[in-house]
Amino acid sequence: MSANRFRFDSSRLRSAFAPRKPRHPLLRLAFGIVGLALLCLLIFFSVFVGAAMIVAGVAWKLLSQRGKPVAVRDANVVDGEFRVVRKPVLPLSH
């Protein structure tokens, strides 16, 4: 029994899914233009979908705050969180 008998040959499988360019130059150019047009179309729609999502989020936020009272804040008050840091304990040097 030989080890080569059961070896998997991946070259046929790889060539089955490999994209092949057409040999005719005009057909190559046509496929290139179709590919660029498809890319531009996808980018165009993705920009509008993204802009629509941003507009919908801003509208949702504005409409959800509608009717709620707005809190008036004093201009002299600074809001923040503070932590007391203790002095480091040093040994007494005599």
HELIX and SHEET records of a PDB file:
HELIX    1   1 ALA A    3  PHE A    6  5                                   4    
HELIX    2   2 SER A   10  PHE A   17  1                                   8    
HELIX    3   3 PRO A   25  SER A   64  1                                  40    
END                                                                             
